[in-house]
Amino acid sequence: MSHAEFIIAFKGPAVDDGRIDVRDLAPALLSLGRSIDAANLAINGERHPVKVDVRALSAGSFEVLIDVSLSGWESVKSLLVSSDVETAKALLEWLGLLATGSASLIALYRWLAGRKPDNVVRAPGGSVTIHAGAESITVPMEVLRLYRDIAVNRALGEMLDTLKNEALDAIEFRDPHSRRAVEILTREDRPAFELPRIEDETVIDDTRQIALSIRSLAFQEGNKWRLFDGQNVITATIEDKEFTSKVDRSAIRFAKGDILICEVRSIQMQTAEGLKSEHFVRKVIEHRPAPTQIPLPLDLDGRD
């Protein structure tokens, strides 16, 4: 099993007496753990899980020792063949939580300062050069992989969100042996770690005719109706102006069990938050009132 350790320390009025509120500490540690988990998943995949342990250095100390263990490393190394499984130490170096001779993920975020890279080209030694405007920075390929991973970005951003507390000024990552600060994150760094805007991608754009019943109506312009398709409740924007005009004038009245035959456009998009669906009733083709009488095979004219 591959091990690596680093110290996380908090600075600010909240810890001047060597203590910290658990409500400030817990979110930061949980976000840190998620960032390491996500980084390991991005680099090593699911076959080699990482374990993150927390150990207080001394009673009343605001410094916490983080022990990162990568499972399965020894068994892979004993095969005496090259492997794409990276060590715990390498993961922490790429993140920027341990000292490294090359630019880390934290360093890359700080350098970009919210900018989106213009171009990325391969560089010697398994690195890439990232261009933004007239500037460029060279980082290991693994750092670029971590930068592109949304889960890593989100977890680091959540950790920095703990600095919204005015009683915390900075989060330091320190070498466990020398106690020297390897990286310091401050409140001013938070904008650089905001998730870059990811354009929504349309997966399905389909228009079809379906029957819908009304669950709730919205009479204000732009509001959406809740409709039932026989299986699921959907929220849809009514685009049929002629139909909504009749509804506004009370020229159409609805009762429980009424059915609308509609031309509906459904759009499903892949977003940073996951799958998102939108529905638009382009035209109401027919309004079928709920049955009020039992249908019978009547012949009231007396014909056989």
Order of alpha helices (4+ residues) and beta strands (2+ residues): beta-alpha-beta-beta-alpha-alpha-alpha-beta-beta-beta-alpha-alpha-beta-beta-beta-beta-beta-alpha-beta-beta
